[in-house]
Amino acid sequence: QVQLVESGGGLVQPGGSLRLSCAASGFTFSTYFMHWYRQAPGKEREWVATISNSGITTTYADSVKGRFTVSRDNAKNTVYLQMYSLKPEDTAVYYCMRRGSGDYWGQGTQVTVSS
């Protein structure tokens, strides 16, 4: 079955960096676009970034453009989200997600940006 497992979250000071990982299994990873979403306390889940199956094409929400980079390693069935210049408003649970034959979500990883 499809499984997505995020890791790499934690507490970081404003201006700091984190790299999130999402390990995928149960499907042919290299044939799917992958997505990152986040949900802050009291807010709706919002889209953050998308990467094409080949990794050539990436798109970002305006709120993270220029600060976050999405990448993937199809040999390792893993998608990454490198986050730089983190702000308190980036505090959220971050999820990776796959569409197609239903939507699949990981369990999420908490990112807290605070001094």
Backbone as ProteinMPNN parsed JSONL, in Angstrom:
{"seq_chain_A": "QVQLVESGGGLVQPGGSLRLSCAASGFTFSTYFMHWYRQAPGKEREWVATISNSGITTTYADSVKGRFTVSRDNAKNTVYLQMYSLKPEDTAVYYCMRRGSGDYWGQGTQVTVSS", "coords_chain_A": {"N_chain_A": [[0.845, -1.185, 0.0], [0.292, 2.35, -0.434], [2.611, 4.412, 1.118], [3.697, 7.254, 2.883], [6.204, 8.898, 4.511], [7.134, 11.425, 6.507], [9.945, 13.33, 7.691], [12.362, 15.168, 9.674], [11.503, 17.565, 10.733], [11.347, 20.148, 13.293], [12.458, 22.385, 15.939], [13.405, 25.633, 15.188], [15.317, 28.635, 14.962], [14.21, 31.93, 13.948], [15.189, 32.788, 10.649], [16.721, 30.59, 10.331], [17.448, 27.25, 8.991], [16.003, 24.253, 7.633], [15.762, 20.855, 6.548], [13.35, 18.925, 5.167], [12.283, 15.552, 4.735], [10.651, 13.07, 2.754], [9.823, 9.879, 2.665], [8.873, 7.51, 0.35], [6.766, 4.716, -0.445], [5.377, 1.689, -1.866], [4.407, 2.318, -4.351], [5.128, 3.255, -7.773], [7.396, 5.428, -7.585], [8.797, 7.212, -9.27], [7.065, 7.93, -11.266], [5.223, 9.755, -10.502], [4.118, 13.09, -9.829], [4.997, 14.982, -6.965], [3.963, 16.531, -3.903], [4.155, 19.182, -1.509], [2.515, 20.23, 1.396], [1.24, 22.381, 3.992], [0.03, 22.955, 7.333], [-0.966, 25.318, 9.48], [-1.565, 26.118, 12.965], [-5.008, 26.43, 13.6], [-5.565, 27.148, 11.014], [-6.381, 26.55, 7.523], [-5.228, 23.756, 5.586], [-2.52, 24.365, 3.402], [-1.157, 24.579, 0.116], [2.282, 24.146, -0.674], [4.503, 23.429, -2.354], [5.383, 21.852, -5.485], [6.733, 19.125, -7.299], [7.755, 17.82, -10.397], [7.548, 14.499, -11.875], [10.006, 13.809, -12.957], [11.604, 15.596, -11.73], [12.409, 17.898, -12.96], [10.706, 20.071, -13.222], [9.514, 22.523, -11.03], [7.278, 24.091, -8.745], [6.098, 26.784, -6.695], [4.411, 28.087, -3.806], [3.626, 31.555, -3.451], [4.315, 32.536, -0.978], [6.547, 31.147, -0.135], [8.363, 31.175, -2.131], [11.606, 31.459, -3.412], [12.737, 30.989, -0.963], [12.321, 28.362, -0.211], [13.154, 25.09, -1.424], [12.256, 22.467, -3.452], [13.036, 19.082, -4.041], [13.982, 15.87, -5.424], [14.878, 12.405, -5.125], [14.824, 9.913, -7.137], [15.939, 7.419, -7.114], [16.07, 6.83, -4.48], [13.497, 6.97, -3.701], [12.489, 9.309, -2.501], [11.389, 12.513, -1.525], [12.281, 15.905, -1.024], [12.235, 18.867, 1.029], [13.83, 21.701, 1.188], [14.337, 24.265, 3.388], [14.939, 27.621, 3.802], [15.873, 30.699, 5.469], [13.851, 30.848, 7.442], [10.705, 31.802, 8.83], [8.626, 32.955, 11.564], [5.977, 32.639, 10.728], [6.113, 30.417, 9.138], [5.738, 28.302, 10.742], [4.226, 25.237, 11.206], [2.523, 22.098, 10.574], [4.013, 19.979, 8.322], [3.305, 18.312, 5.322], [3.787, 15.649, 3.017], [2.511, 14.665, -0.178], [0.663, 12.693, -2.493], [-1.006, 12.599, -5.565], [-3.528, 10.936, -7.579], [-5.284, 8.1, -8.407], [-6.642, 8.379, -6.04], [-5.982, 10.433, -3.15], [-3.03, 10.614, -1.311], [-1.562, 10.98, 1.845], [1.12, 11.831, 4.033], [1.995, 11.43, 7.557], [2.777, 13.777, 8.566], [5.114, 16.326, 9.682], [6.286, 18.291, 12.318], [7.11, 21.673, 12.164], [8.587, 24.253, 13.829], [9.106, 27.609, 14.17], [10.789, 29.741, 16.032], [12.062, 32.054, 18.428]], "CA_chain_A": [[0.0, 0.0, 0.0], [1.031, 3.603, -0.505], [3.036, 5.001, 2.391], [4.521, 8.459, 2.832], [6.687, 9.141, 5.87], [7.924, 12.65, 6.596], [10.875, 13.48, 8.811], [13.239, 16.325, 9.576], [10.979, 18.752, 11.384], [11.931, 20.49, 14.585], [12.417, 23.78, 16.384], [14.491, 26.395, 14.587], [15.182, 30.071, 15.176], [13.967, 32.715, 12.729], [16.368, 32.905, 9.807], [17.389, 29.304, 10.23], [17.14, 26.338, 7.891], [15.672, 22.855, 7.899], [15.451, 20.052, 5.383], [12.38, 17.858, 5.381], [12.324, 14.417, 3.82], [9.445, 12.251, 2.673], [10.145, 8.577, 2.082], [7.681, 6.933, -0.269], [6.797, 3.288, -0.76], [4.102, 1.111, -2.262], [4.028, 2.726, -5.699], [6.273, 3.596, -8.621], [7.628, 6.822, -7.189], [9.324, 8.036, -10.356], [6.031, 8.264, -12.243], [4.266, 10.677, -9.895], [4.417, 14.365, -9.229], [4.86, 14.982, -5.512], [3.552, 17.84, -3.401], [4.267, 19.519, -0.09], [1.506, 21.098, 1.974], [1.441, 22.665, 5.417], [-1.148, 23.409, 8.063], [-0.653, 26.047, 10.702], [-2.653, 26.022, 13.952], [-6.182, 27.241, 13.363], [-5.69, 27.53, 9.606], [-6.583, 25.456, 6.579], [-4.023, 23.228, 4.951], [-2.202, 25.116, 2.197], [-0.144, 24.032, -0.769], [3.582, 24.792, -0.546], [5.38, 23.214, -3.513], [5.179, 20.663, -6.303], [7.847, 18.743, -8.161], [7.345, 16.852, -11.413], [8.066, 13.153, -11.656], [11.424, 13.797, -13.312], [12.324, 16.583, -10.918], [12.818, 19.034, -13.781], [9.8, 21.209, -13.029], [9.086, 22.786, -9.661], [6.458, 25.274, -8.549], [6.047, 27.165, -5.285], [3.518, 29.139, -3.352], [4.31, 32.841, -3.371], [4.788, 32.775, 0.393], [7.813, 30.453, 0.112], [9.208, 31.278, -3.325], [12.898, 32.063, -3.143], [13.25, 30.535, 0.339], [12.195, 26.901, -0.14], [13.509, 24.352, -2.628], [11.794, 21.08, -3.46], [13.849, 18.214, -4.881], [13.667, 14.461, -5.248], [15.847, 11.391, -5.522], [13.98, 8.791, -7.534], [16.618, 6.175, -6.741], [15.814, 6.602, -3.046], [12.055, 7.142, -3.47], [12.394, 10.334, -1.467], [11.249, 13.917, -1.912], [12.826, 16.782, 0.006], [11.892, 20.282, 1.051], [14.864, 22.49, 1.854], [13.744, 25.524, 3.801], [15.896, 28.628, 4.249], [15.318, 31.983, 5.936], [12.558, 30.526, 8.036], [10.0, 32.865, 9.547], [7.631, 32.4, 12.498], [4.753, 32.259, 10.012], [6.306, 29.1, 8.516], [5.39, 27.287, 11.73], [3.111, 24.417, 10.721], [2.799, 20.695, 10.28], [4.289, 19.847, 6.893], [2.886, 17.021, 4.791], [3.955, 15.345, 1.601], [1.241, 14.199, -0.718], [0.648, 12.188, -3.85], [-2.329, 12.474, -6.178], [-3.64, 9.865, -8.564], [-5.936, 6.925, -7.813], [-6.847, 8.793, -4.656], [-4.961, 11.299, -2.567], [-2.324, 9.976, -0.205], [-0.865, 11.932, 2.711], [1.914, 11.344, 5.139], [1.475, 11.761, 8.886], [3.197, 15.139, 8.841], [6.226, 16.607, 10.581], [6.095, 19.623, 12.891], [8.164, 22.688, 12.054], [8.317, 25.398, 14.689], [10.099, 28.67, 14.002], [10.613, 30.592, 17.203], [13.274, 32.378, 19.175]], "C_chain_A": [[0.89, 1.247, 0.0], [1.356, 4.09, 0.906], [3.933, 6.193, 2.126], [4.909, 8.796, 4.256], [7.605, 10.353, 5.872], [8.845, 12.604, 7.802], [11.657, 14.776, 8.625], [12.724, 17.591, 10.22], [11.667, 19.01, 12.709], [11.74, 21.942, 14.912], [13.639, 24.499, 15.816], [14.245, 27.881, 14.837], [14.848, 30.785, 13.859], [15.264, 32.959, 11.966], [17.11, 31.607, 9.598], [16.897, 28.471, 9.065], [16.777, 24.959, 8.415], [15.499, 22.157, 6.565], [14.501, 18.93, 5.786], [12.57, 16.775, 4.328], [10.983, 13.706, 3.853], [9.821, 10.973, 1.93], [8.867, 7.911, 1.607], [7.865, 5.445, -0.526], [5.421, 2.845, -1.21], [3.605, 1.533, -3.625], [5.295, 3.08, -6.471], [6.535, 5.087, -8.506], [7.978, 7.71, -8.373], [8.285, 8.44, -11.383], [5.029, 9.291, -11.73], [4.888, 12.023, -9.551], [4.248, 14.205, -7.717], [4.652, 16.42, -5.028], [3.875, 17.955, -1.922], [3.139, 20.487, 0.273], [1.912, 21.399, 3.417], [0.136, 23.143, 6.032], [-0.702, 24.032, 9.369], [-1.824, 25.933, 11.678], [-3.796, 26.963, 13.62], [-6.392, 27.663, 11.923], [-5.933, 26.295, 8.74], [-5.238, 24.998, 6.018], [-3.778, 23.991, 3.65], [-1.083, 24.442, 1.423], [1.141, 24.844, -0.653], [4.399, 24.665, -1.832], [5.021, 21.915, -4.205], [6.427, 20.392, -7.117], [7.359, 17.681, -9.136], [8.013, 15.497, -11.166], [9.559, 13.057, -11.964], [12.27, 14.698, -12.42], [12.715, 17.841, -11.673], [11.992, 20.27, -13.474], [9.383, 21.32, -11.572], [8.246, 24.052, -9.64], [6.28, 25.502, -7.06], [4.928, 28.158, -5.025], [4.312, 30.437, -3.223], [4.939, 33.071, -1.997], [6.145, 32.124, 0.674], [8.792, 30.584, -1.05], [10.494, 32.025, -2.993], [13.509, 31.646, -1.819], [13.245, 29.016, 0.461], [12.587, 26.297, -1.48], [13.039, 22.913, -2.481], [12.679, 20.296, -4.428], [13.452, 16.764, -4.629], [14.832, 13.595, -5.706], [15.029, 10.148, -5.871], [14.633, 7.439, -7.235], [16.357, 5.813, -5.281], [14.335, 6.729, -2.704], [11.786, 8.195, -2.394], [12.258, 11.716, -2.109], [11.667, 14.774, -0.725], [12.217, 18.167, -0.09], [12.961, 20.98, 1.875], [14.297, 23.87, 2.134], [14.827, 26.435, 4.366], [15.15, 29.853, 4.758], [13.937, 31.8, 6.556], [12.023, 31.673, 8.876], [9.018, 32.231, 10.532], [6.351, 31.946, 11.785], [4.903, 30.974, 9.194], [5.99, 27.959, 9.492], [4.126, 26.548, 11.302], [3.512, 22.946, 10.771], [2.923, 20.579, 8.767], [4.01, 18.417, 6.449], [3.378, 16.851, 3.347], [2.722, 14.601, 1.126], [1.416, 13.722, -2.138], [-0.778, 12.128, -4.352], [-2.315, 11.311, -7.162], [-4.165, 8.608, -7.917], [-6.202, 7.181, -6.336], [-5.714, 9.67, -4.187], [-4.35, 10.598, -1.369], [-1.485, 11.017, 0.527], [0.023, 11.193, 3.694], [1.306, 11.782, 6.455], [1.854, 13.176, 9.289], [4.395, 15.212, 9.774], [6.126, 18.055, 11.034], [7.337, 20.482, 12.667], [7.74, 23.88, 12.898], [9.462, 26.393, 14.549], [9.874, 29.69, 15.104], [11.959, 30.859, 17.851], [13.09, 32.054, 20.656]], "O_chain_A": [[2.061, 1.205, 0.376], [0.482, 4.166, 1.769], [4.812, 6.153, 1.264], [4.044, 8.963, 5.116], [8.703, 10.322, 5.317], [8.567, 11.935, 8.797], [11.619, 15.396, 7.562], [13.433, 18.597, 10.254], [12.464, 18.2, 13.185], [10.971, 22.65, 14.262], [14.768, 24.026, 15.95], [13.1, 28.325, 14.914], [15.172, 30.286, 12.782], [16.296, 33.29, 12.55], [18.027, 31.532, 8.779], [16.062, 28.9, 8.268], [17.196, 24.557, 9.501], [15.135, 22.783, 5.569], [14.819, 18.099, 6.637], [12.963, 17.044, 3.193], [10.271, 13.738, 4.857], [10.098, 10.989, 0.731], [7.905, 7.767, 2.362], [8.972, 4.976, -0.789], [4.424, 3.527, -0.971], [2.503, 1.158, -4.026], [6.382, 3.19, -5.902], [5.964, 5.895, -9.238], [7.502, 8.841, -8.464], [8.588, 9.218, -12.288], [4.094, 9.658, -12.441], [6.013, 12.102, -9.057], [3.452, 13.388, -7.255], [5.1, 17.381, -5.653], [3.871, 16.97, -1.184], [2.855, 21.436, -0.457], [2.801, 20.76, 3.978], [-0.743, 23.664, 5.345], [-0.14, 23.37, 10.241], [-2.954, 25.677, 11.26], [-3.582, 28.152, 13.386], [-7.294, 28.448, 11.631], [-5.72, 25.16, 9.166], [-4.261, 25.746, 5.985], [-4.71, 24.238, 2.885], [-0.188, 23.822, 1.997], [1.104, 26.07, -0.547], [4.923, 25.655, -2.342], [4.44, 21.007, -3.61], [7.098, 21.318, -7.571], [6.641, 16.757, -8.754], [8.927, 15.379, -10.35], [10.287, 12.313, -11.308], [13.494, 14.573, -12.368], [13.293, 18.757, -11.089], [12.511, 21.386, -13.467], [8.954, 20.344, -10.957], [8.475, 24.973, -10.424], [6.305, 24.565, -6.263], [4.549, 28.949, -5.889], [5.507, 30.424, -2.928], [5.974, 33.727, -1.882], [6.824, 32.51, 1.626], [9.936, 30.14, -0.947], [10.468, 33.087, -2.372], [14.684, 31.92, -1.572], [14.08, 28.448, 1.164], [12.385, 26.902, -2.532], [13.378, 22.229, -1.515], [13.028, 20.788, -5.501], [12.674, 16.475, -3.72], [15.645, 13.987, -6.543], [14.595, 9.418, -4.98], [13.941, 6.428, -7.117], [16.415, 4.645, -4.896], [13.959, 6.61, -1.538], [10.965, 7.995, -1.499], [12.922, 12.034, -3.096], [11.436, 14.414, 0.429], [11.746, 18.586, -1.148], [12.994, 20.865, 3.1], [13.833, 24.558, 1.225], [15.542, 26.061, 5.296], [13.956, 30.022, 4.51], [12.988, 32.513, 6.227], [12.767, 32.402, 9.532], [8.62, 31.081, 10.347], [5.719, 30.975, 12.202], [3.927, 30.494, 8.617], [5.979, 26.79, 9.104], [3.086, 27.162, 11.067], [4.676, 22.603, 10.981], [2.048, 21.024, 8.025], [4.415, 17.451, 7.097], [3.377, 17.801, 2.564], [1.992, 13.993, 1.911], [2.213, 14.271, -2.899], [-1.667, 11.658, -3.642], [-1.266, 10.78, -7.526], [-3.559, 8.095, -6.976], [-6.007, 6.304, -5.494], [-4.622, 9.655, -4.754], [-5.058, 10.058, -0.519], [-0.793, 11.827, -0.091], [-0.283, 10.082, 4.126], [0.252, 12.416, 6.489], [1.309, 13.715, 10.252], [4.66, 14.293, 10.549], [5.906, 18.949, 10.217], [8.461, 20.064, 12.946], [6.664, 24.443, 12.701], [10.626, 26.065, 14.778], [8.879, 30.415, 15.099], [12.864, 30.025, 17.83], [14.007, 32.259, 21.451]]}, "name": "protein", "num_of_chains": 1, "seq": "QVQLVESGGGLVQPGGSLRLSCAASGFTFSTYFMHWYRQAPGKEREWVATISNSGITTTYADSVKGRFTVSRDNAKNTVYLQMYSLKPEDTAVYYCMRRGSGDYWGQGTQVTVSS"}
